[in-house]
Amino acid sequence: MRQLPRRNCRRWFMTTTHQVQRTNGLLRRTEMHSQGFCKFRPRILVDVSKIDMATTVLGFKISMPIMIAPTAMQKMAHPEGEYATARAASAAGTIMILSSWATSSVEEVASTGPGIRFFQLYVYKDRNVVAQLVRRAERAGFNAIALTVDTPRLGRRESDIKNRFVLPPFLTLRNFDGLNLGTMDKTNDSGLASYVAGQIDRSLSWKDVKWLQTITKLPILVKGVLTAEDTRLAIQAGAAGIIVSNHGARQLDYVPATIMALEEVVKAAQGRVPVFLDGGIRRGTDVFKALALGASGIFIGRPVVFSLAAEGEAGVRKVLQMLRDEFELTMALSGCRSLKEITRDHIVTEWDRPYLSPRL
């Protein structure tokens, strides 16, 4: 995966990638955590001649528990942007979440063909805009709403400030074309931060999760939960599922890596709703760790954008296949023939010490 963004990429995209990867290591540490925090406890002499990775998410059957997270402005990475990602997800038999801030509209993504797709939603100050976006997603055949709840303000993204980030002039946030919401103008700071400050509703609260349920029958996933307390509140507010996410470690410094927060959220959910992990996945072994800690599935973001930049749709297909193959191998070598056989007993973590076998 690390080699993918080094090939066939435009110079401006590589500059952005370089800035992300060199930010004092904090972003990558908080997104991924130490690779050594978790060790496997494989089981042996199990017939693994057949491995079944299929699962069901909100009633929709998919080929594997590896799905595509919402990432904005994908045409900055490749001319086909979200079109390519949607086709790759459909070919892999998995779910794609389309960002509100996509450079392709919900209707355009739907036109790429059949697929299971969710729509990621930011709540704007103008609730008529929110209602209109939700109705359009419903009409376009989207199957769920992923409500982002960790962005009342945009985090301090220093590379965006340094680069005075704005969308290139040939691109727009297509879901908002014609809505007279202003533009992402160049400033002395981050153009994106200024746009968010002017448009996103800072008063968003749990009552708005309930309000959203009054304007749509689509299931609502709450994206951005890191604590047991908010897990319980999300369930009380009627969430159909929870996405453990720290927004790619770009919102608040010193929050835990999502894999570190996962088990707390899973325990608080008590099986009442599915819990998903977003961020930090780089190998199939990471997928196995997340499922062993109780996740119902995982979402990937940066690997998709990097592979899209390198090779378009073929790159996204390749990265999904790489993760699928690695995950299948990890299952086989751990003695798991299906997802339900992956249990907490298959791993030991730093916080389990001193470790005693569950069977002692």
Secondary structure, 3 states (H helix, E strand, C coil): CCCHHHCCCCHHHHHHHHHHHHCCCHHHHHHHCCHHHEEECCCCCCCCCCCECCEEECCEEECCCEEECCCCCHHHCCCCHHHHHHHHHHHHCCEEEECCCCCCCHHHHHCCCCCEEEEEECCECCHHHHHHHHHHHHHCCCCEEEEECCCCCCCCCHHHHHHCCCCCCCCCCHHHCCCCCCCCCCCCCCHHHHHHHHHECCCCCHHHHHHHHHHCCCCEEEEEECCHHHHHHHHHCCCCEEEECCHHHCCCCCCCCHHHHHHHHHHHHCCCCCEEEECCCCCHHHHHHHHHCCCCEEEECHHHHHHHHHHHHHHHHHHHHHHHHHHHHHHHHHCCCEHHHCCHHHEEEHHHCCCCCCCC
